[in-house]
Amino acid sequence: MKEIRVLLVEDHFLARMALHSVLSAHPQIRIVGEACDGEAGLAMYRSLEPDVVVLDLRLPLISGFDLITRLRREYPNARIVVLSNYSGSEDIYRAVRSGAMAYLTKDASGEELLSAIQCVHRGLRYFPHLALDRLAERTPAVELTPRETEVLLCITRGCSNREIAEELGIAEKTVRIHVSSLLDKMGARDRTQATIYALQRGLVHLD
């Protein structure tokens, strides 16, 4: 198993120690840093560049939402797992829009947290059913053509327009037209929001 370097950003000492204990017991996980506020978390990420960040949303100095946004702006490939006390649709929606790749509540088991970290490390997204149900509350249903569905599935895997064109055997210009149509139908600003929609409606399998 490839080692996964993890940065923890959690302002509550006991919660942070519990996370450290659970995760460091797994041979694949190495905790490379711990921060007690968003500002320290940002500084540590810059110096350590961990594989995965596990963070709370309610942080001093820089909120978890702002920290996710800033990390993804500076490091587009930053892989972030949110571990929060809150399961409301607004928190989940804002976290995913900001760039989080997984969202768990703090009553999740250690095994589920480990699974989320492993999935995110592989470039996949991890959302339990509760999070998907909450996200679905925020997005109206739309009708997609079979080709649009194929393009959407490729988008959720992180494929570029050129890769989609090669996989589906169509012109790259045609792919751009389908992507534009998808974003318009979903009311999505970008591919990340389109991916959120695909997760909400079960158009992709997270495994």
RAWONOR-V773384 format. One record per run of one state. SS is the DSSP state (a for helix, b for strand, c for the rest). FROM is the first residue (numbers start at 0). LEN is the number of residues. If there is no record, write none. Layout:
SS FROM LEN
SS FROM LEN
//
This chain:
c 0 3
b 3 6
c 9 3
a 12 12
c 24 4
b 28 7
c 35 2
a 37 11
c 48 3
b 51 4
c 55 8
a 63 11
c 74 5
b 79 5
c 84 4
a 88 10
c 98 3
b 101 4
c 105 4
a 109 12
c 121 4
b 125 2
c 127 1
a 128 8
c 136 9
a 145 11
c 156 4
a 160 8
c 168 3
a 171 15
c 186 4
a 190 10
c 200 7
//
